Structures are given as structure tokens and as C-alpha cells.
Amino acid sequence: MTPRIALDAMSGDYGPSVVVPAALKILSEEKNLELILVGDETVLEPLIADQSAKVMQRLSIRHASQKVEMDDLPSLALRKKRDSSMRIAINLVKEGEVNACVSAGNTGALMATARYVLKTLPGIDRPAIITPLPNMLGKTTHVLDLGANIDSNPEHLFQFAVMGTILTQAVDNLPRPRIGLLNIGQEEIKGNERVKDAAKLIMPVSAINYIGFVEGDDIFKGTADVVVCDGFVGNVALKTTEGVAKMISHFVKESFTQNLFTRLAGLISLPILKNLRKKLDPRRYNGASLLGLRGIVIKSHGSADILSFTHAIKEAIIEVEKNVPSQISHQLTSMLKERRRIE
Amino acid sequence: MTPRIALDAMSGDYGPSVVVPAALKILSEEKNLELILVGDETVLEPLIADQSAKVMQRLSIRHASQKVEMDDLPSLALRKKRDSSMRIAINLVKEGEVNACVSAGNTGALMATARYVLKTLPGIDRPAIITPLPNMLGKTTHVLDLGANIDSNPEHLFQFAVMGTILTQAVDNLPRPRIGLLNIGQEEIKGNERVKDAAKLIMPVSAINYIGFVEGDDIFKGTADVVVCDGFVGNVALKTTEGVAKMISHFVKESFTQNLFTRLAGLISLPILKNLRKKLDPRRYNGASLLGLRGIVIKSHGSADILSFTHAIKEAIIEVEKNVPSQISHQLTSMLKERRRIE
């Protein structure tokens, strides 16, 4: 099967200047892939004018007259931008013309549009956003939800656990990914009722490898493969992570540029620091998934560069190959049956 | 006025072996300070036996036959350990024998005991835990609540904003500390109702310098002097911060010890890395406050070393000198009056 993927070519901070080179790069790497660039054809056509006929067999343009801005309200994007590159990319998924779409556009608009156009899978009340974060073991921990929902109830958290299990099985090739519920550490007031009740729903289901409550630092210890939480909490954890990392990187730079000696030391340490940077490079982890929809939608970071955007496309390819949405749907049904048998 | 402070000498991972040297260190620095070591006198007496009469004028021991363990449930500590060093240190605050107490004991037990013995200030429904975190500006951002409460309502968040204002005015000498409400970034679904309603309560009060919603990364950008949030969210943010910092520090160490070249580079960079470590050293920020009680209770990190524990004692001294609890009480009353006039 040849994966066909639509790219929202106008999306992100850099639009076509990142998306088009990323598309060409990945087409040269993945010989069994077709891409559709969605966006303003007058902008896109010149960018691929000198490509060989061979490349053009697997690359096409779909015109879109509008563009969702990074600060457009989701409701505005939904009502007033029906001919946006984002909307049309999602429509292509809906109509079965492509197997997935990738956008670096604004998360709120992307989620609202994808949800409206594609609808949620049977049994899924609310889609969720999941992303991998690096951990101390040199692997990744997937965290969901990262902000698609606030005030998730225990049933939603259960659905997140199911979706997280299936996604990491597919993407990380883990047969039984360890699922942790994000909580706080004090024994007696351990978590709010929501988290406790979610644990009761998740625990008895044998297909979920539930390892219990985890805390914020466990994300980076690699205690669990998937950390499940409410979108408000997940978003705060994600932004906090970005904030700490930026602060430390700022202080590292500052420390090595203070005077001649530190500059020299910095020069000597440069390859090491670069290596370290690479290890923690958020670009390597680019590609959040909007899970729980009847179709595959990947969200790239708005500030993604070419390398980073290709990672998001790769994420889409894997999810197409593993058919993540239909797996979620099937496995959810069987897990709910098991839960009902127990209850 | 001479501040008198009780130290829970049996508390923390290292007990008297950290608390007693920290006490002696700070007595030598602060000439206008009296300390009471609370704990097992048979253990404590030998540790200060060779101190001069001059030191002993300002240092005494109060015997306690029990000790709260780090994993004791708060309810157990409260019911079964009425003669613990923690309980007696708090009792001394209640009875007016000391102006404050410092413990490195378990947070849940400390909060439960302090709340039971001291009670909350008039107008304060729930005490909160506040701690400073380093930010990119080289200053600190105070965050509360860090886990004393879960599911705080808008009124509680308002009270946290009041307490955070007063604490940072006292501790950081800021006339009008900037208060931010922790939220998530998506415009339309900006936060849950709780956070939005809290904003409505905080905004009109002129004595609170409210700057609006902030996100997780703002803690480290220094956008606000105080970040207010629910204890569940705050605890996750704090633990996430610790986790990211540990992971990065782990990778830095790993990078510089890979081979002979990297070890040499590490050797050359050692003073820089040490300096950096010092800048981000959590010991410099040790000393969380249990705010909203009729008395000053400072919580030191369980793994605090001597330097770190002295920082917690210094925090107590400042709060005594600035009389934080009575300031909270007075200012809260006037702020509530202002709010009612507006409503």
C-alpha cells in the first residue's frame, strides 16, 4: 500500500518555505509515498517547477484560496475559512483521497476543524493530543492529553489510556506499553476523585498494562511509556518542560560566553554540547497526533524547520501503515466488553 | 525583636546530622536569633555538648520522644505521634514560645499537623504551599499552591493570590509583585471555568497587581513574580521541573564522561559547569512556606543538606521579621472589602 498524505503547505511560522523542502526531502527518502501540497497554487507551483517527472508522479498540488493564521480563533477558522489549506487537507482525509494530513497550523483551529470534519471514532467522546517527550533512558515517554480537553472525566481518561496504548504499540513497537496515570504524591490525598476513579476503570482491563500513579518527574525518568492526564494538567506539564529546558539552555550559553576563558572552554566543549543539544532537540520529537478521530491528523510544531517537519510526516506514515484509528476503534470495543464483564 | 525559631531536629533524610550543624551555622551568622532544637535529647545533647556558653544562650533543646517518618500517613502522624518533634515544634508556635518553626519532615504530615494545631487565618479557607523557583532573569518566581489542595475553587485561588502578593512583598521586597494565573494557551477554551472565575475575583482588587493568565513556561521566563494555581497542577509543574532538570543534568554528566576527549573537555569546563549548577542549585531555593496559618511554618526539602537547611531557616527569619501571617490577615480583610464595594 502506498501512503498518501496531504500537507497543509501554508501552515506554521514558515509556511511553504519549510513544508515544500520537507516534502521533497521525505519523497527522496521514502520511495513508497505520495504527497499532496495543499495551499495557494501560485505560491506552490514555482517552488516545485524544476522537479523531475519522477518526483512529480508522487507530488501534486491542491489549491486552497485561504490560510488559517496562527492566532485565528478556532471558531473563525471553522466558519469563515472553509477554503483554507488546513480545512482542505482535512477534507481530503475525510473524502478518502489521502490517508492522513499534517499541519503546522494553530492547534485550536486544527483540533476544532478535524473534529468537525472527521468526527470522533465510535466510543471516543473526546479526541486527545499526544506527543513523545525524551526521557532519561534515552527513549521517549508519550503524554496525553496535552490540551485538547479540560476537565476530563474518568471515562475520558480511560479512553486516553486506550488510545495511548495503541499509539505507542504502533509507533514505538512496544507490545505492552506501560501506562501511568499522572497524579500527585501525597499518600492520603493522592489525587482528585477523577484520577482515582479513572484508575478503577483502567486497572481491570488486561489489554492495558497499567502501572499505577506516576508523578511529574516520572515523565523524564521513563517510569511509564505513556502518561495519561487531563489536558489542562498535560498542557501545563508540557509548557513547564519547555520553559525549564529553555532556561537551562540560556544559562549554559551565558556561562560559556562570559569571558575569554569560558569561551575557550565552550569551543572545546562545542561538539559535546552540540551532541547534547541533539539528544534533547525538540525537533526530533516533532509530530503530535490528534487521536480519537476518524482519520489521521498530525500536528507539527508551528516553528518547525525542514528536518522537524519531515519527522511529523514520518509520524503520519507510521500511523497510516499501522492503521491507528481503526485499531483504536476495534481495541476500544473489546476493552469495553472486558470492563463490562468485570463490572 | 529577637526571632525565636523551633527546628524539627529529627526531620528530613538526615535528621540531626543536618539540622544541628545548620542551626550552629546560622547562629554564628545571625547574632540576633534564638533557636530551639526539638527532638530526642539523648541524641541532640551530645551534638551540642562542646558549644560555648555564648552560643548556648541562644540555643536550647526541647525533648520529643517520637519522630514522624517520611512515609507516615498524615492521619497517623496526627493521631499517634502527639509527642513527635514535628508536633512539638508546631505546638511551640501555637503557644507563642517561638515565632516560627522549620521542618524537613513529610509535607502531608506537616501540613495536616500545622493546620490542626494552628488553624487557618480568619478569611483563609485553605492553607497553601509556596516556593520560589529560579527564572531566566536570574531572579525567582514564587508558585502556589504546590499540593496542599486539590480542586481549589475560584475563591481559594483568590486567597492564594492575596497570600502570594504578601509573601513576595515581604521576602523579595517587591512593592507590587506581578501575579499571574496559570492557564493553558488556547484562546477560546482558555482555561477551565475555575480559572476564568478566579480572574474575575482577582482583577478588580487594586492591591493585587494582576497581570493576567500565564502558561507553564512563564514560570521560568520571569513573566510574573507569583504564579497562582490549583495544588494538583502546581505539584505536577514542580515535579515536572525537577524531572526535566535531573534529566538534563544526567545527560550533561553522561556527555562529558563518554571518552578521554570529553573527559578533558569536562575538566576544562568544570568551573563553568559548577557555576551553572550553583545558579540552578535547588538548595538555594530551599524553604517552602505553609501560608494561611496562624503561625509561620517552613518546610525544608527532605534531602536538604546543611547549606540548604540554613536557607529554610533564613526564610523563617524573614517571615517573622515581616510578620507575614498578620499581614495576610489584615490585607485580606481590606481586599475583600474592596471587592465587595465593587461587586
HADDOCK unambig.tbl for C-alpha pairs under 7 A between the chains (distance, minus, plus):
assign (segid A and resid 73 and name CA) (segid B and resid 187 and name CA) 6.76 0.50 0.50
assign (segid A and resid 73 and name CA) (segid B and resid 188 and name CA) 6.59 0.50 0.50
assign (segid A and resid 108 and name CA) (segid B and resid 186 and name CA) 6.15 0.50 0.50
assign (segid A and resid 136 and name CA) (segid B and resid 247 and name CA) 5.39 0.50 0.50
assign (segid A and resid 150 and name CA) (segid B and resid 192 and name CA) 6.38 0.50 0.50
assign (segid A and resid 184 and name CA) (segid B and resid 232 and name CA) 6.43 0.50 0.50
assign (segid A and resid 184 and name CA) (segid B and resid 235 and name CA) 6.34 0.50 0.50
assign (segid A and resid 184 and name CA) (segid B and resid 236 and name CA) 6.62 0.50 0.50
assign (segid A and resid 186 and name CA) (segid B and resid 108 and name CA) 6.14 0.50 0.50
assign (segid A and resid 187 and name CA) (segid B and resid 73 and name CA) 6.74 0.50 0.50
assign (segid A and resid 188 and name CA) (segid B and resid 73 and name CA) 6.61 0.50 0.50
assign (segid A and resid 192 and name CA) (segid B and resid 150 and name CA) 6.37 0.50 0.50
assign (segid A and resid 215 and name CA) (segid B and resid 236 and name CA) 6.71 0.50 0.50
assign (segid A and resid 215 and name CA) (segid B and resid 239 and name CA) 6.71 0.50 0.50
assign (segid A and resid 216 and name CA) (segid B and resid 236 and name CA) 4.90 0.50 0.50
assign (segid A and resid 216 and name CA) (segid B and resid 237 and name CA) 6.88 0.50 0.50
assign (segid A and resid 216 and name CA) (segid B and resid 239 and name CA) 4.60 0.50 0.50
assign (segid A and resid 216 and name CA) (segid B and resid 240 and name CA) 4.23 0.50 0.50
assign (segid A and resid 216 and name CA) (segid B and resid 243 and name CA) 6.92 0.50 0.50
assign (segid A and resid 217 and name CA) (segid B and resid 239 and name CA) 4.93 0.50 0.50
assign (segid A and resid 217 and name CA) (segid B and resid 240 and name CA) 4.70 0.50 0.50
assign (segid A and resid 217 and name CA) (segid B and resid 242 and name CA) 6.19 0.50 0.50
assign (segid A and resid 217 and name CA) (segid B and resid 243 and name CA) 3.88 0.50 0.50
assign (segid A and resid 218 and name CA) (segid B and resid 243 and name CA) 6.88 0.50 0.50
assign (segid A and resid 220 and name CA) (segid B and resid 243 and name CA) 5.56 0.50 0.50
assign (segid A and resid 220 and name CA) (segid B and resid 244 and name CA) 6.21 0.50 0.50
assign (segid A and resid 220 and name CA) (segid B and resid 247 and name CA) 6.37 0.50 0.50
assign (segid A and resid 232 and name CA) (segid B and resid 184 and name CA) 6.44 0.50 0.50
assign (segid A and resid 233 and name CA) (segid B and resid 233 and name CA) 5.75 0.50 0.50
assign (segid A and resid 235 and name CA) (segid B and resid 184 and name CA) 6.34 0.50 0.50
assign (segid A and resid 236 and name CA) (segid B and resid 184 and name CA) 6.62 0.50 0.50
assign (segid A and resid 236 and name CA) (segid B and resid 215 and name CA) 6.72 0.50 0.50
assign (segid A and resid 236 and name CA) (segid B and resid 216 and name CA) 4.90 0.50 0.50
assign (segid A and resid 236 and name CA) (segid B and resid 237 and name CA) 6.68 0.50 0.50
assign (segid A and resid 237 and name CA) (segid B and resid 216 and name CA) 6.87 0.50 0.50
assign (segid A and resid 237 and name CA) (segid B and resid 236 and name CA) 6.67 0.50 0.50
assign (segid A and resid 237 and name CA) (segid B and resid 237 and name CA) 5.58 0.50 0.50
assign (segid A and resid 237 and name CA) (segid B and resid 240 and name CA) 6.25 0.50 0.50
assign (segid A and resid 239 and name CA) (segid B and resid 215 and name CA) 6.72 0.50 0.50
assign (segid A and resid 239 and name CA) (segid B and resid 216 and name CA) 4.57 0.50 0.50
assign (segid A and resid 239 and name CA) (segid B and resid 217 and name CA) 4.92 0.50 0.50
assign (segid A and resid 240 and name CA) (segid B and resid 216 and name CA) 4.22 0.50 0.50
assign (segid A and resid 240 and name CA) (segid B and resid 217 and name CA) 4.69 0.50 0.50
assign (segid A and resid 240 and name CA) (segid B and resid 237 and name CA) 6.25 0.50 0.50
assign (segid A and resid 240 and name CA) (segid B and resid 241 and name CA) 6.66 0.50 0.50
assign (segid A and resid 241 and name CA) (segid B and resid 240 and name CA) 6.65 0.50 0.50
assign (segid A and resid 241 and name CA) (segid B and resid 241 and name CA) 6.46 0.50 0.50
assign (segid A and resid 241 and name CA) (segid B and resid 244 and name CA) 6.36 0.50 0.50
assign (segid A and resid 242 and name CA) (segid B and resid 217 and name CA) 6.18 0.50 0.50
assign (segid A and resid 243 and name CA) (segid B and resid 216 and name CA) 6.90 0.50 0.50
assign (segid A and resid 243 and name CA) (segid B and resid 217 and name CA) 3.89 0.50 0.50
assign (segid A and resid 243 and name CA) (segid B and resid 218 and name CA) 6.89 0.50 0.50
assign (segid A and resid 243 and name CA) (segid B and resid 220 and name CA) 5.56 0.50 0.50
assign (segid A and resid 244 and name CA) (segid B and resid 220 and name CA) 6.21 0.50 0.50
assign (segid A and resid 244 and name CA) (segid B and resid 241 and name CA) 6.37 0.50 0.50
assign (segid A and resid 244 and name CA) (segid B and resid 244 and name CA) 6.99 0.50 0.50
assign (segid A and resid 247 and name CA) (segid B and resid 135 and name CA) 7.00 0.50 0.50
assign (segid A and resid 247 and name CA) (segid B and resid 136 and name CA) 5.39 0.50 0.50
assign (segid A and resid 247 and name CA) (segid B and resid 220 and name CA) 6.37 0.50 0.50
assign (segid A and resid 251 and name CA) (segid B and resid 276 and name CA) 6.92 0.50 0.50
assign (segid A and resid 252 and name CA) (segid B and resid 276 and name CA) 6.93 0.50 0.50
assign (segid A and resid 255 and name CA) (segid B and resid 272 and name CA) 6.17 0.50 0.50
assign (segid A and resid 255 and name CA) (segid B and resid 276 and name CA) 6.66 0.50 0.50
assign (segid A and resid 256 and name CA) (segid B and resid 272 and name CA) 6.98 0.50 0.50
assign (segid A and resid 262 and name CA) (segid B and resid 272 and name CA) 6.94 0.50 0.50
assign (segid A and resid 265 and name CA) (segid B and resid 268 and name CA) 6.05 0.50 0.50
assign (segid A and resid 265 and name CA) (segid B and resid 269 and name CA) 5.52 0.50 0.50
assign (segid A and resid 268 and name CA) (segid B and resid 265 and name CA) 6.03 0.50 0.50
assign (segid A and resid 269 and name CA) (segid B and resid 265 and name CA) 5.53 0.50 0.50
assign (segid A and resid 272 and name CA) (segid B and resid 255 and name CA) 6.17 0.50 0.50
assign (segid A and resid 272 and name CA) (segid B and resid 262 and name CA) 6.97 0.50 0.50
assign (segid A and resid 276 and name CA) (segid B and resid 251 and name CA) 6.93 0.50 0.50
assign (segid A and resid 276 and name CA) (segid B and resid 252 and name CA) 6.96 0.50 0.50
assign (segid A and resid 276 and name CA) (segid B and resid 255 and name CA) 6.69 0.50 0.50
